[in-house]
Amino acid sequence: MVLIRWLGHAAFIIGVDEATILIDPWITNPLSPYRSVDSFAKDYKSVDYIIVTHDHGDHVGEAAELLSKFKSSRIVAVFELAEELAKKVGAIERSIPVNIGGRVRLEKNLEVVFTPAFHSSSKGAPTGVVIFSKNKSLYHAGDTGVFGDMKLIAELYRPYVALLPIGGHFTMGIEEAVKAVELIRPRMAIPMHYNTFNAVFTDPQLFAKLVKERVPEVEVRILNPGQYLEI
């Protein structure tokens, strides 16, 4: 069982088996149900892993504050970014620095692999990430444009669900995101990175409509900020 909760923008909480994973933890984004780390901590007593796809502020979010708050959590990101965030709060021993490449085992039944993303970043490369549990894999694309090697992600990792940006301007827009669905062909696609601020306003229903027309075997689930989905 995988439990997915969208907090708005690119921030997700993923419950995989016994682990709680926070991805791109801008947990106080304008759409989020949380306005502070303290309010978040009232609902979550622990976070096992904090994954950050790249160093832009709307993805790093409150990563350092969360790493300080949750004393057993570990930061997982590209080497330069993981080390910087961990050093910031004196938690270098809780850094798991990685790079784009092969699988990294976090726990017995939990692995991740960091994938390319076509974007910008000052600290290391921008990435996506695939999370593997015992039964299902989940692909968070990070901030990216569409690229042909998404087909390799499909062939190698067969993601059951893909979390894809659709807001345009800084990432894929709807047309590109639909093409990404065609390349990846997950069982389910969840749009993200839209309607947070003016530059990324778009209509997720149009994304769902076009996916249904072009890749009807893929189910689109549009989540409300704070909503849970069990797969």
Residue pairs with C-beta under 8 A, 6 or more apart in sequence:
1 15
1 17
1 230
1 231
2 14
2 15
2 16
2 133
2 135
2 136
2 138
2 160
2 161
2 230
2 231
3 13
3 14
3 15
3 16
3 228
3 229
3 230
4 12
4 13
4 14
4 15
4 138
4 161
4 190
4 223
4 228
4 229
4 230
4 231
5 12
5 13
5 14
5 15
5 226
5 227
5 228
5 229
6 12
6 190
6 192
6 223
6 224
6 225
6 226
6 227
7 13
7 27
7 29
7 31
7 32
7 33
7 34
7 225
7 226
8 29
8 30
8 31
8 32
8 196
8 225
8 226
9 24
9 26
9 29
9 31
9 32
9 58
9 192
9 193
9 196
10 23
10 24
10 26
10 53
10 58
10 59
10 140
10 142
10 143
10 163
10 165
10 192
10 193
11 22
11 23
11 24
11 25
11 26
11 27
11 29
11 32
11 61
12 22
12 23
12 24
12 140
12 163
12 192
13 20
13 21
13 22
13 23
13 44
14 20
14 21
14 22
14 23
14 131
14 138
15 21
16 110
16 131
16 133
17 109
17 110
17 133
17 134
19 48
19 49
19 106
19 107
19 110
20 44
20 46
20 47
20 48
20 49
21 47
21 48
21 49
21 50
21 51
21 131
22 47
22 49
22 50
22 51
22 66
23 51
23 52
23 53
23 129
23 140
24 51
24 52
24 53
24 58
24 59
24 60
24 61
24 140
24 142
25 50
25 52
25 60
25 61
25 62
25 63
25 66
26 32
26 57
26 58
26 59
26 60
26 61
26 62
27 34
27 37
27 40
27 61
27 62
27 66
28 34
28 35
28 36
28 61
28 62
29 58
29 61
29 196
30 196
30 197
31 195
31 196
31 225
32 225
32 226
33 225
33 226
34 40
37 62
37 65
37 66
37 69
38 69
40 66
41 69
41 70
46 70
46 72
46 73
47 66
47 70
47 73
48 72
48 73
48 74
49 73
49 74
49 75
49 76
49 96
49 106
50 63
50 66
50 67
50 73
50 74
50 75
50 76
51 76
51 77
51 112
51 129
51 140
52 59
52 60
52 63
52 75
52 76
52 77
52 81
52 82
52 85
53 59
53 77
53 117
53 126
53 127
53 128
53 129
53 140
53 142
53 143
54 78
54 81
54 117
54 119
54 120
54 121
54 123
54 124
54 125
54 126
54 127
54 142
54 143
55 81
55 121
55 122
55 123
55 124
56 120
56 121
56 143
58 196
59 142
59 143
60 81
60 85
63 75
63 85
64 85
64 88
64 89
66 73
67 73
67 75
67 85
67 86
67 89
67 91
67 94
68 89
68 91
72 94
73 94
74 94
74 95
74 96
74 106
75 82
75 85
75 86
75 91
75 94
75 95
75 96
76 82
76 96
76 98
76 104
76 106
76 112
77 85
77 97
77 98
77 124
77 127
78 97
78 98
78 99
78 100
78 114
78 121
78 123
78 124
78 125
78 127
79 97
79 98
79 99
79 124
80 97
80 123
80 124
81 121
81 123
81 124
82 95
82 96
82 97
82 98
83 92
83 95
83 97
84 123
85 95
86 92
86 93
86 94
86 95
96 104
96 106
98 104
98 112
98 114
99 114
99 124
99 125
100 114
100 115
100 116
100 125
100 127
101 113
101 114
102 113
103 111
103 112
103 113
103 132
104 111
104 112
104 113
104 114
105 111
106 112
109 133
109 134
110 131
110 132
110 133
111 131
111 132
112 129
112 130
112 131
112 132
113 129
113 130
113 132
113 157
114 127
114 128
114 129
115 127
115 128
115 129
115 130
115 139
115 153
116 125
116 127
116 128
116 144
116 147
116 149
117 125
117 126
117 127
117 128
117 141
117 142
117 143
117 144
118 126
118 144
118 145
118 146
118 147
119 126
119 142
119 143
119 144
119 145
119 170
119 171
120 126
126 142
126 143
126 144
127 142
128 139
128 140
128 141
128 142
128 144
128 153
129 139
129 140
129 142
130 137
130 138
130 139
130 140
130 153
130 157
130 159
131 137
131 138
131 140
132 157
136 160
136 161
136 231
137 157
137 158
137 159
137 160
138 159
138 160
138 161
138 162
138 163
139 153
139 157
139 159
139 161
139 162
139 163
139 184
139 186
140 163
141 162
141 163
141 164
141 165
141 172
141 180
142 165
143 165
143 170
143 171
143 193
144 165
144 171
144 172
145 171
145 172
145 176
146 172
146 176
146 177
146 179
146 180
146 183
148 183
150 180
150 183
150 184
151 183
151 184
153 159
153 184
154 183
154 184
154 185
154 186
159 184
159 186
160 186
160 187
160 188
160 231
161 186
161 187
161 188
161 189
161 190
161 231
162 180
162 181
162 184
162 186
162 188
162 189
162 190
163 189
163 190
163 192
164 172
164 177
164 180
164 181
164 189
164 190
164 191
164 192
165 171
165 172
165 177
165 191
165 192
165 193
165 194
166 172
166 173
166 174
166 177
166 191
166 192
166 193
166 194
166 202
166 204
166 207
167 173
167 193
167 194
167 195
167 196
167 199
167 200
167 201
167 202
168 174
168 199
168 200
168 202
169 199
169 200
170 193
170 199
170 200
171 193
171 200
172 180
173 202
174 202
174 203
174 206
174 207
174 210
175 210
177 191
177 207
178 207
178 210
178 211
178 214
178 215
181 189
181 211
181 214
181 215
181 218
182 214
182 215
185 215
185 217
185 218
186 218
187 218
187 219
188 218
188 219
188 220
188 221
188 231
189 211
189 218
189 219
189 220
189 221
190 220
190 221
190 222
190 223
190 229
191 204
191 207
191 208
191 220
191 222
193 200
194 200
194 201
194 202
194 204
195 201
195 202
195 204
204 222
205 222
207 220
208 220
208 222
211 218
211 220
212 220
221 229
223 229
